[in-house]
Amino acid sequence: MVTRKDPNGNVYGSAEAISREQALRLYSSAASRYTFDEARKGTIEPGKLADIVVLSADYTAVPEEQIKDIKADLTLVGGKVVFQR
């Protein structure tokens, strides 16, 4: 969404690229809409679930070309560790 590149490095619709913040918001909120659970999760606000992922790099600071290389190091769901690298 941010670079508009496919796995081979080809760029499609570069004029339609979106910001990192827009991509993160879309990715987070869309997932909850797909499961019809947007009232409980998908955005950060009071009363919603707050599952957390710790990433291997700062999504907001790495060069755009490195976003695809970021991995989850730790995932908490319901206050419990469900994944740890």
NORLIN-V132743 format. One line per field, one symbol per residue. ss: DSSP state (2 for helix, 1 for strand, 0 for the rest). A space follows every 50 residues. Layout:
# NORLIN-V132743
ss=???
This chain:
# NORLIN-V132743
ss=00001000001002220002222222222222220000000000000000 01111000000002222220011111100111110
